[in-house]
Structures are given as C-alpha cells and as structure tokens.
Amino acid sequence: MEIQKGTVLNKVVKTNRNGLLKSVLMITILLSFTVLLAGGYWIFKEQAPRPLKVTNEKGEVLFTKESIMGGQAVFQKYGLMDYGTVLGHGSYMGPDYTAEALKIYTEGMQDFKANKQYGKDFAALTEDQKFAIKYNVIKEMRKNRYDSTKDTMKLTDAQVFGLEKVKEHYKKVFTKGDGWGLKANLIKEADMPEKNRAYVAKGNQITQISDFFFWTAWLSSTVRKGDTITYTNNWPYYEDAGNHLSFSAVWWSGASITLFVLMVGVILFVFYRYQFGMKEAYKEGHFPKIDLRKIPVTSSQVKSGKYFVIVSALFFVQCMFGALLAHYYIEPDSFFGIKWIHDILPFNITKGFHLQLAIFWIATAWLGMGIYVAPLVGGYEPKKQGLLVDILFWALVVLVAGSMAGEWLGAKGYLGNNWFMLGNNGWEYIELGRIWQLILIVGMLIWLFIVYRGIRAGLKREPDKGGLIHLLFYSAIAVPAFYIFALFINPGTSFTFADYWRWWIIHLWVEGIFEVFAVVVIGFLMVQLGLVTKKSTVRQLYFQLILLLGSGVIGIGHHYYYNGSAEVWLGLGAVFSALEVIPLTLLILEAYEQYKMMREGGVDFPYKGTFWFLISVAIWNLVGAGVLGFLINLPAVSYFEHGQFLTPAHGHGSMMGVYGMFAIAVLLYSLRNIVKPEFWNDKWIKFSCIMLNVGLAGMVFLSLLPVGFIQIKEAFHHGYAASRSAAFLQKDLVQTLLTWRAVPDTIFLIGVVVLLLFCLKALFHLRKPTHNEGEKLPVKDLAVEDE
C-alpha cells in the first residue's frame, strides 16, 4: 500500500514539474495580451476622426467620410503601400504620402496668407514676414475644428487653399506619373465601374485618394482634443507645420535604455543562478553515434521532400524579385533599358511578390519539417498520412500560384469590384486577397491536423501537459491561430486601427509565434538527437518563452508610435521593444553550446549543415533582430527614421537572417534523414551557408545601413519629406551605395542557387520507406521523462 502511495505521489510530482515556470508563463501571456488588447481598444477610441462632412467656412461640403474611405481603398487597390508609405508604413521607393501632402498643404496655406497680407507668394517675403506667416499658419492648422457632436469638420480658407494644392499635385502625379517609379495613368476610372463599387466611393478615384492623403496630413498636424500634440504624436518632423520631437519620445527613449540595462543584470543573474541552460545528455568523450541508415523513414516523411524543393525554388524566385527591386532604385522605370519588364512588373507588384514569397517559402519549410517530425514523436505513421501530405502540397501550389496571379490582376486594375476578394488586400506583408487568406488558413489547419495525427500517441503518453511534446503541439496550434487576425481588416477599417491588426500578423505571427515555434523546435531536435536532456531543455524553453512573450507581445507597440495611435504606446513600445533584445542575446549562448556539440561530434556528425545554419540564426538574432531593431525602436530615433532605409536593414537582418536561416536549418535536418547518405555532400551546404551570410552582411552593412544613416541625417536637417523624396534617392552617394549593392546581392544569389541545385539533386536520391502505416518506429520516446 505504501509503495502504491509513493508511486502515485512520484507520478504527481513528475506531471507537475516546472509548476512555477508554467504559472509565470501563463501569467506573462495573460498580462501581455491584456495590455495589448486594452491598448488596441484605446487606439480604437482615440483614433483620428473621419468626419461625415468636411466643409469650408461657408458650410459648403468639400469632401466626406465616404471619400476618405474610398481614397484609402484606392490606395490599397493599386498596391501603393508596396510603393510608398502612409503615416510611415509601407515601402520606400515612393514618397511618404502623408509627409508629402503635409508639405504641400502647409506651403499652400503659407502662400494663401502671404498673398492675402502682402500680395505676393511666401517665397518672395522677407525673413521677418516669413516668420510671422509661419507662426500664423502653425497656429491655424494645429487648431482642432472637428465637432464631435455633429461629426463634421470645418476648414479655414487657408486650409481649403492647401487642400486644393494637394488635389492639384496628385491629379498630376496619377495622370502623368511621379517622374520616378510610378507609371502615368495608374488609376483608371474604367477599372471601377460607377455602379455598385466595392469599397471605392462614387466619383473620381484620384480625387478620393487626394482626400485620403490630405486627411492623413490633417491628423498629423492637428492637435488632439484636450492634448498638446497631434494625433500622430507630432510626426512627421516638419518645422513649418509645428511638428517637433515630443517630450514623451525623449523621455521614454532614455527610460527604455535604463530599464534595459537593469533587466539584463536581473535576467542574467536568474539564468545562471538557476541554471536554465541545456545540459548534455552524454558524457565527455562519448558523443552519441548517429547511423542515418538505421533511422526509420515513413511514406509521409519521404513525401515531405518535395516541400523542400519547392522551398528552395520559391526562395530563388523571391530573391530574383529582390534583385529587380534593388535595380529599380537605380533605374526606376526599366531593367537595363528594357521597358516591358517594368510594364509587367512595376515596383509595387514586384515588392508585393518579394514579401509574400518570403513568407511562403519560410512557412513551407517549417510546415515540411512538422510533417517530417510528426511520426518520430508519435512513434508510428497514421493511416492515409501520405495522402493528406499530398493534398496539402497541391493546396499550397494553388495558393502560391493563385494569390500571385490575383495580386498582379488586382494591382493592374483587371478585377474590378473583386479586387479585394480575389486580388490584393493592399496591406504590406498581407497582400493576399481575402479568398487566398482563407485558403492559407485552411491549409495551415490541414497541416495542424497532419501534425496532430502524427504526434497524438506521444501526447497521450506524455503525462506532463506542459511537457516537450505538448509545447511542440501548442506552438503548432498558434501558427494558424494567429493568422486569423488578418481577417479583422477590411478596406473600410480606419487606417490606424487596421494598422493595429496588421502588426498582429507581421510582428506577432511572423516575428513572435514563428519565433516561439522555432525555439521549441530547436529544443525538440536537440533532445531527439540525444544531445541534451529533456528535463533541462523543457526548463530552458519555459524560461525563453517567458522572456520572448513577456517582451515581444507588448513590444509590438514600437510600430504604433506615429501612426495615429495614443501617446501611451511611446512608453509601452519603447520599454518592451528594448527588452526584446535580451532573449535574442541569450540565444547566442545556446548557439555556442551547439557549436561545441557539433565540434565534439567530429567528422562523423551528420547534421553539420543544420548546425551551421542554427549558429547563423543565433548571430543574426543578436545582430539583425536585436541590435539593428534596438537602433530604430527608440522613439527619439524612430521619429526621424520611421519608414526609412534603416528599417529594411533591420528587416533583412531579422527576416532572412533569423527566420530564413532557420527555415534552411530545418530543411537540411529533414532532408538529411530522408536522402540516401551516400548522395549527401556537406561541402555544397557549407559553401551555400558562407555565401548567404557574406551576401546578407554586405547587403545590410555596406548598402542599406549607410543609406539609412544618410537618410536620417537628411530628415533631421531638412524635414522628413525631404528624406523620402526621389531627389534624395538620386543623390550621387546614395546611388553609388545602391549600385554597389549588386556585389553582395550576387554573392547571396550564388548561395541561393547552390542550395536550389542541392535540393533538386536530393529529390532524385530519396530513401525508400522502411516502415508501413501503423508500424511501430524504433525511435526515442520523448514522452518518457529523463533524470
């Protein structure tokens, strides 16, 4: 009887391991998302108004809420967020339309007042006269004339004149082109029949998009009711409009660094005091021998091979689009004089393809790895698993081909009222039309079902509901779950609130959930290979997840500084964005441990390729995501930099350096086990790894970073609009840096080609399945607790 009690007690203790860490993680998640959702509600309540009517001083209607919403839809419909930016969000070839419209609007008011008072344009005035006019314009334009009781807004005569100047400018731009990368007659009335328009209001589309741009200029220069700064926290920087760096931006920049230094000390103390590192599962000098020929292979695992070939092919195509984008900064309307290439693939469409393909190939690599790993976790191959794998594969092919065709047709204006459903969503990073988003979600749910079927037996055997297998399953659930928030955005959603949800996808889904999944997968693979103990790995995973989610969820706020969100996000975003660097830095310690293990494995260690890329992930996590992200996330820096080249420097370092390198790592791990050992060649992999890292480093540090530094300096001295103009990109030094980017780009492309050729060759040398459906696999049971 006593033995039975002891056994029961021992079982309870085992199933409640890491109880404190689990509680801390759950509290962290609960508090983080509570703050994020409460902040989202605050954004919704505090967003700039879209008045039902905007009138002049006589009460005559100038434009309406319908026109503002219609203009936003036109902006999305033609994929202009993949060319320029609004409120600093989008792409960097074209101008920031908010800053540009604000400059035109301000100069219009200055000319109006100068002519009224002195009978001549502002430029012809004396310095003293200019000073007086500037003061009066700032005072007039910053006054908030929105009447919330009637939901109407009144513009002064000077503001009306500024509005007309904005409309004149964009009528010219969208009929004759902008003289840089935007084609003439981009917006055509024939693309949208007047009857039953989808999201676009009745009337001229160019007028509507002009009204929308003016509205963003108005909210960026008008003080919030009961406040002292504008709806955009005084962004963009433009002295003539009275926009200066706010006190909050300065204070929270300093506070975030102070708290960062404090938390580094605290977290490092906890990390070493309670030994949260992984512990080797082998004794020194007795590295586990791994015989690839004895590793079981099932039908679904073999079929995962074609996923990885598609991954490398999509990677190659994505990089070719990237090369075309880089060339457009030198020659914006053709490719080495070939005009028809620009006609077919203008910058905005090419940029949309480049971003979507990045998400597609990285996500597909992770999906393929999940398919490969599932039978190893469950211990057998479920019935018809191979059939489901084939169905998912062809669903992905349809999704990629169909969505890209839809994006092209939508941005070209060929889909009419179906542009949002079948074409392009219009938001950077989530360009997929609504039908393609739904197909993507269904595809990820099918993948989740495949993974669940594979690991179900392991889940049942694992007594700890917070154990390694369960963590793997929970992180897999989060992948489709968090993309669903993309459905919360419609063309009629206010730009600020839509941007709130958009960053749930870009930051929380791509940078957050995928990172959680990556951390868990790395831990799983290390245990599966017999390199570390399961007990120490699970403890470290909980520690890392607490840090990642504790900082990363609220850290999304650095995207909300200047997009029209409430000022509170300057504090929240600054502090938690700074803290995000800490877990990324700790991963470098893990990478060193992985390097030591690889070295101890000697020449016979079969996963060198995977470990080379895992080490690359850790380095780029620190440098690309951490250091470069920290640089631009300080509010005082972001105020001048927001939407400039320092952002893609961080973006390339984190997206490719972290998620891309990790995708290649899991690709190589999976392929290594399903390709015949005699046809594997690590020299190809090592060469590809070196070329990709050298090329990426050159791209970031020899081109994007220097241009970004020059650009932020331009903004500081001449105003933000000047830093985003075509004139800035045409400067000799900037053009030289962008031209020489071709060298690291070429090095990078060589690495991509080598990887593609390697995967194609591997596809023809796959192993035959060694075990049938339902047959027990001779693999390590990860449901069993180690001591």
N, C-alpha and C positions, 0 to 999 in steps of 0.2 A: 504493500500500500504506500509506504514511504517512497519507494522507488518511483511509483507512478506519479506521486505528487511532485517529486523532483523533476521528473521528465516533463510534466505539464508546465511547471514553473520555468524550466530551461527553455521550453518552446515559446512561452510568452515573452521571455527576455529577448530571445533571438528575433521574434517577429516585431519587437518594439525597439530594435536598435536605432540609434541616431534619433531618438524621440525628440530631444531638444532641438537638433538641427532641423528636423521636419517642422516643428512648431514655428521656429524662427522663419523658415522659408514660407510657410503658409501665411504668417502674419505679414511678412515682407510683401508678398504678392497682393494680399488683401489691401494693405495700406497704399501700396504704389498705384494700383488701379483705381482705388477710391479717389486718390488725389488727381489722377489723370482724368477720370470721368467728371469729377467735380470741376476741374479746370475746363473741361470741354463744355460743361453747362454754362460756366462763366463766359467762355468765348461766345456761346450762342446768345447769351443775354446781352453781352457788351459789344457785339459786332456792330460795325458802322451801319446806319440805316440805309435802306434802299427806298427812298420816298415814292409814294404813289404818283406824285407830281412834283416836278421841279419847274418853278415859274420865275419870271423876271419881276421887277418891282411893280409892274402894272398888273400882275396876276396872269399874264399870258403864259401858257404851258410851253416849256422849252423841250423837255423830254420826260419820260415816265419810267416807272419801275419796270414796265414791260420792255422798254428799250434797253435798260441796263442789263436785264436778264438775257434779252435777245443778243446783245453785244457780247456778253460772256459766252453764250452758246456759239456765236460766230467764231470767236477766238478759239474755242475748243474744236469746233467742226473742221477748221482748216489746219489743225495741228500746230498752231502758232506758239504753243507753250514749248514745243520742241525746236523753236527758232529763237525766240526772245523770252523775256520774263514779264510777269506782272507781280508787283509787290515783291520783287526779287526772286521769285520762284519760277524755274523753267530752264531754258538753255541759253547759251552765252554768245551765239553768233550775232543775233539781232540785239536791239536795244532793250533796256528795261522800259516797257511802255508806260509804266507809272511815272518813273523819273522823267522820261522824255515829255510826256503830257504835262507834268507839273512845271517843267521849264518853259514850255510853250504858253501854258496858261498864265504863269507868273509874268512872263515878258509881255504878253498881251495886255494884262492889267497895267503894267508899267507904262506901256505906250498909250493906253487909253487915258490914264491920269496925266501923263506928260502933255499930251495934245490938248486935253481939257484945260489944264492950268497954264501951260506955256506955249501952246500952239505948235509944238514940234515933238518928234519922236524922242523916246527916252535916251537913245544913244547920243543925241545931239545936245543933251543938257550938260550943265557944269556939274562938277563933283558935288557941290553943296545942294544943287537942285535934285540930283540923283539920290542923294542921301535922304532927302525929305520924301521923295516919291517912294523909295524903297520902304521907308518906315510906314507910310500910309497904306501901301499895298499889303505888307505883312499884317498890319493891324486889321485890315478889312477882310483878308482872305482867311485869317485864323478864327474869326468870329463864327460861331456855330448858329446858323439861321434855320436849323431844322426844327419844325414844330411837331412834336410827338403826338399831340392831341389830334391833329388833322392829318398826320403822316404826309406832310408836304414840306418842301424846302424852297426858300427864296434866294435868288442870286442878285447881287447888285449889278448895276450897269457895267461896271468894270469887269466883274466876273463873267457876265454874259459875253462881253467882247473877248475875253480869254477863251471861253467855250467855243466861240466861232473860229478862233485861230486854231484851236485843237482840231476841229472838224475839217477845216481847210487843209491842214497838214496831212491828216490821214486819208482824206479823199485823194490827195496827190500820191501818197505812198502806195495805196492799194489799187490805183489805176496805172501809175507809171513805174511802180517798183521803188525800192528804197535806195537804189544805187549801190547795193552791197550784195546781199544774198536772197532778197525777196523778189519773186517774179512779178512782172506787171500783170494787172488784171487777175490777181489771185482770187479775189472774191467776186463771184459772178451771180447776178440775180437769177439767171437761168438754172443755177444749181438747186435753188429752193423755190419751188412754185408757191405763189402767194397764198393759195388755198390750203388750209389745214397744215401750216408749217409746224414742224416738230421742234419745239423749244425756241426757235427763232421767231421774233415778233414780225408783224406785218410792216412793210415799209423797207426802205433801203438798208441793206446789211452793213454797208460802210458807215452810214450814219449811226447805226446801232453800236458798232464796235467802237466808234469815236466817243459815243456817250458813255460806254463802259470804261474806256481808258480815262475819260475826264472824271468819272465818278471815283476811280482809284486815286487820281491826283487830288481830288477834293478831300477824300477821307485822310490822305497822307499829310494834308496841310491845314486841316480844321481841328480845332481843339475839342476833345470830348466834353460833353456836358458835365459840369462840376469838376473839371480837371484842369491841368496846366499844360498838358502835352497832347499831341494829336492822336488819332485812332491808331496810327502806326508807331506810336512812341517816338515821334519826330523823325521818322525815316521817310524818304531818302534824304541824305545830307545835301542841303541846298540853302545857303545863307539868305538868298533873295526871297525865299519863302518862309524864312524864320525857323527852318529846321536845323537844330543843333543836337549834339550828343546830350542825352538826358542824364540827370544825376544818378538815376537808378542803374543805368548802363555802366557808369564808372564804379559805383559802389559795389554792385554785385560781381563785377569783374575781379575786384580786389578780394571780396569776401569768398568767392569760389576758390581762388588760389590758396587763401589762408586755410579754408576747411579741407582742401585737397591735401595740403602738407600735413595737417593734423591727422586725417584719416589714413594716410599712407603709413604713418607710425603705428596707429592703433591696429590696423589690419595686418601689417607685417608681424606685430607682436603676437596677435592671435594665431596667425598662420604657423609661426614657429613654436609658440608655446604649446599649442595643442596638436602639433604635428599633422597638418592637413595635407601633406604631400603623399603621393602614391608610394607604396613600398614594394620592392621587388619580390616576386613570388619564387625566386630561385636564389641559390647560394652563389657567392662569388666564385667564378671559375667554372660554374656548371650551368652555362646558358642553355635553355631548352633547345633541343634539336627538333627542327621542323621539316618533316618529309612531305613535300607537296603531293607526291604520288599517293600518299595514304589519306589525304584529305578528301572526304566524300563530296560528290557532286551530284546534284539532282537536275531534273529536266528544267525547272523554272530558273535555276541558277545559270545553267548554260544559256538559256534564252535571254537572260539579262545582258549577255554580251553585246547584243545588237543595240541596246540602250547606250552603251558606252561609245560605240562607233558613231551613233547619232550625236552624242555629246560632243565629241571631238570635231565632227563636221559642222555643227552649229557654232562651235567656238571659232572655227576658221572663218565661217561666213560673217559672224559678228565682228571679228577683227578686220575683215576686209571693208565692212561698212565703216568701222572706226578709222581706217586709213583714208577712206574717201572723205569723212568728216574733217579730219586733220588737214587734208588738202584744200578743202573749201575755205579755210581760214586764210589761205594764200591766194587762191583763185576762186572767188565765191560763186561764179556763175558758169563754171565749166570744169572739166577734168583734162588738164593739159590741152586746152583748146577744143575739146570735144563737147559741144553744147548739148547734144541729145542725152548725154548721161545725166546732166543737171536737169533737163526737162523731165526725164523719167524719175530720177531720184534726187529731188531738191533736198536741201539741208534738213528741213523739218521731218520729212518722211524717213530719210536715212538715219537721223538721230533716233526717231521712234523705233526703227528696226534694231538699231545698235543696242538700245536699252532693253527691249523686250527679249532679244536673243540672249543677252547676258543672263537674264532671269531664267529663260527656258533651259539653256544648257547646264547652268549650275544646278537648278532644281532637278533636272532629269538625271544628272549624275547621282544626286542624293536619293532619288527615287529608285534608281537601279541598284544602288548599294543596299537600300532597305529590302528590296526583293531578294538580293543575294543572301543577306544575313538572316532573314526570317527562318528558313529551315534549320539553320545552325542553332538558333535559340530554342525553337520548339522541339527539335530532335528528330523531326521527320518531315516528309513532303506531303502536304494535304492533297487530296484528290482534285483533279482539274486545275491545279495551281498554275501549271504551264499555260493552259488556255486563257486564264484570266490575265496572265502576264502579256500574252499576245494581243488580247483585246485592248489592254491599257496602252500598249505600244502604238497601235494604229490610231487609237483615240488621240494620243499625243501628236502623231503625224498630222492628223486632220486639224488639230488645234493650231499647230505652228503654221501650217500652210494657209489655213482658212483665215486666221487672225491677221497674218501679214498681208494677205490679199485684201481683207476688209479695211485694214488701216490705210493701204495705198488708195483704194477706191474712195474711201471716206474723205481723206485729206484732199484728193483731187476733185471732189465735188460730184462724183458719179452716183452716189447712193441716195441723193435727195433727202427725204424725210427719214430714211432708215440709217442715217449716218451714225447715230448713237448706238443703235441696236446691233448693226452688222459691221459698222466701220471702226472708227477710232473714238475712244472715250474722250480724248482730248487732254487728259491729265498726264503730265510727265511721269514715267515709270509704270503707270497703269493705263497705257494707251488702248488696251483691248476693249473692243465694243462689248456691250452688255451680254450678248449671246455667247461670246468667246470667254468672258469671265465665268459665266455659268458652266460652260463646258470644262474649263480649267478646274473649277471647284469639284465637279462630278468626277473628273479624272483623278484628283487628289483623294477623293473619298474612296474610289475604286482601289487606289494604291494602299490606303489605310486598311481597307478590307483584306487585301492580299497580305499585308504585313501582319494583321491580327490573326488571320487563319494560320500563318506560319508560326507565330510565337505563342499562340493560345495555350498550348500544352505547357510551355515554360511559365506562362503567367499563373497557371493553375498550380504548378509545382512549387513556385516561389512563395513561401509563407509570408514574407515581408511585402506588404502592399506598397512600400516605398523603396523596394529593392532595385537592383540594376535593371532587370528586365522590365519592371513596371515603369521605371524612369524612362527607358527607351520607348515604351508604348505611349506614355503621357506626352513626351516631346513629339512623337509622331502624330498624335491627335492634334496638337497645336498647329501643325503645318497647314492643314486645310481650314482649321477653325478660324485662324486669324486673317486669312484672305477674305473671308466673308464680309469683312468691314468695307471692302471695296464697293459692295452693293449699297452702302449707305449714301453714296454720292450720285446725284443726278445733275444735269446741266442747269437746272433751276436752283440748286443749292447755292447759298451765298458763298462767294469765293473764299472768304475767311474760314467759314465753317466746313466747307468742302476740303480745304487745305488741312484742317484738323484731322479729318478722317483719312486723307491721302497719306499723311505721315504715319498713320497706324500701319499702313501697308509697307511703306518704304522703310521706316525706322523699326517698327515693332515686328513686322513679318520678316522682312529681308535681313535687317541688322540685329533683331532681337531673337525671334523664335528660331531662325536658322542657326544663330549662334548657340542657343541653348541645345538644339538638336546636335550641332557639331561637337560641343563639349561632351555630351552624353555618349555620342558615337565613338569619339576618341577613347573615352574611358572603357567602353564596351570592347573595342578592338584590342586594347592593351590587355584586358583580362582574358579575352578569348584566345590570345596568343600565348597565354601563360607567363606574361612578363611581369605583371603586378597582381597583388592580392585584391580580391573582390571587396573585402571589408574596407581597406584603405581607399580604394577607388570610389566607393559609394560615399564615404565621408568627404572626400575631396570634391566630388560632384555637388553635394549639398552646399558646401562652402562656396564653390564657384557660382552656383545658381543663385544663392542669396546675394552675392556681390553683383552679378550680372543683372538680375531683375530688380534688385534694390536701387541700382543706379540708372540702368538703361530705360526703364519704363517711364519714369518722370523726366529722365534726360532727354526724352523726345521734345521737351519744351524749348530747346535751343532753335528749333525750326519755327517757333511761334513768336520770336522776339518782335519782328517788324512786319508781320503780315496782317495787322489789324486786330490782333488778339489783345487781351487785357495785359496791363503792365506787370501783373503778378508773375507772368511767365519769364520775365527777365531774371527774377530771383530763382525760381524753381529750375528753369532750364540751365542757368549758369552753374549753380551748385551741383546739380546731379549730372550734368554733362562732364564737369571736371572729374567727378568721382568715377565715371565710366572708364577712365584711363587705368584705374588701379587693377581691376580684374584682368584687363588686357595685358598689363605689365607682368602680373603673376604668371601668365601663360608662358612667358619666356623661361621661367624656372622649369616648368614642365617640359618645355622643348629641349632644355639642356639634358634633362633626365632621359628623354627619348633618344637624344644623340648618343649618350653614354651606352644605352642599351643596344643601339644599332652597332656601335663600335665593338662592344663585347660579343655581339653575335658573330663577328668575323666575316670571312668571305662567304660562308655558307648561309648567312642570314638572308632569306629570300625576299624580304619586304623593304629593301633599301630604298627603292623608288618612292614608296609610300612615306617613309620616314623623312626623306629629303624634302618632300613637299609639306609634311607636317611641320618641320622646322621652319620652312619658308612661311607657313601660316602664322606661326608664333612671332616671327620677326616683323612681318607686315602688320600683324595685330598691334604690336607696340608702335611701330613707326607710322604706318598708313592710317590705321583707325585711331590709335591713341595720340601720338604726338601731333600729327597734322590735323586731326579732329580737334584736339585741345587748342591748337593755334587759332582756329577760326570760330570756335564756340564761345570764346569770351565775348560778352555783349559789346564791349568797347571796340573790339576788333571787328566783330560781325557787323557793327553799324556801318563801317566803311567798306567792308569786304563782301557782305551779303550778296550772293549772286555773281561772284567774280571767279577768276581762274584758280584761286586758292581752293575753291570748293571742289572742282574736278580733280585737283591734285590729291586732296583727301579722298575723293570718291574712287579714283582709280586705285589708290593705295589700299583702300579698305575692300572695295568690291572685288577687284581682281586679286589683290594681294592676300586677302583673307578667305573670302568665300570661293573665289575661283581656284586658288591653290588647294583649298581643302577639297573641293569637288574633284580635282585631279588626283588628290591623295586617295580618296575612297574609290575612285575609278580604278586606280592601279592596284589597290588591295584586292578588289573584287576580281579584276582580270587575272591577277597573279594566280588565283586559285582555280580559275576555270580554263586557263590556257595551258597547253602542254608545256611542261618545264623546259624541254629542250629547245623550244622556239622562243624563249624569253631572252631579251638582251638588255641588261641594265645600262649599258653604255648609251643607248638611244635615250633612255629616261633621264640619265644624268645630264646629257647634253641639252635636252629639252628644258630641264629644270634650270640650268645655268643661263640659257638664252632668255627664258621667260623672266627670270629675276633681274638679269642685267638690263634687258629691254625695258621692263617696268620701272626700274630705278632711274634709268636715263630719261624715260618719258616724264616721270614725276619731277625729278630734281634738276634736270637740265633744260626743261621746257615749261611745264605747267607752273612750277613753283616760282621761277624767276619772272615769268609774265604776270603771275598773280601779285608778286611784290610790286612790280612797276605799276600795276593797275590800282592797287590800294593806295599807293602814293599819289597817283593821278586823282583819285576820288578825294583824298584829303586836301589837296591843293586847289582843285578846280570844280569840286562838286561831283556827286555820284553819277549824274547823267553823262558827264564828260568821259568818265572811265568806262562807260558801256557803249560809247558811240563807235561807229565804223571808223572814224578818224583815229581813235586810239589804236584799233587793231591794225591800221595801216602805217603806224609809226615804224621807222626803219629797224630799230632794235627789236621791237615786238615781232615784226615779220621775219627777221633773222632767226630769232629763237624758235618761232613756229616752223620755219623752213627746216632748220637743223633737227627738228624733232623726227624727221624722216629716218634718221640714223638709228636711234633706239627703237623706233617703231618697226623697222626692218629686222633688227635683231630679235625683237619679240615675235614677229611673224614667222621667222625661221623656227623658233621653238614651237610655235603652234603647228606648223606643217610637219615637223618631226613627230610630234605627238599624234597627229592625224594619221600619218603613214604607219606608225607603230600600232595604233588601234585597228586600222584596216587589215594589217598583216595578222594581228591576233585573231581577228574574226574567222580566218581560214584555218586556224590551228586550235580550235576549242576542244577540250576533253569531252569524252563521251560520258553520259550519266552513269554513275556507279551504283546508285540505289534507286529503287522504284518508289512510286507513291505509297505512303503508309508504312514504308520500311524504316525501322529504327536506324538512326545515323550514329556512328561511333564518334561523338563529339563531346567536348567538355560540358557538363551540366551546370549552367550558370545559375540555376535555381538553388543549388546547394551552397550553403554558407561555408566560407573558409575561415580558418582561425589564424 
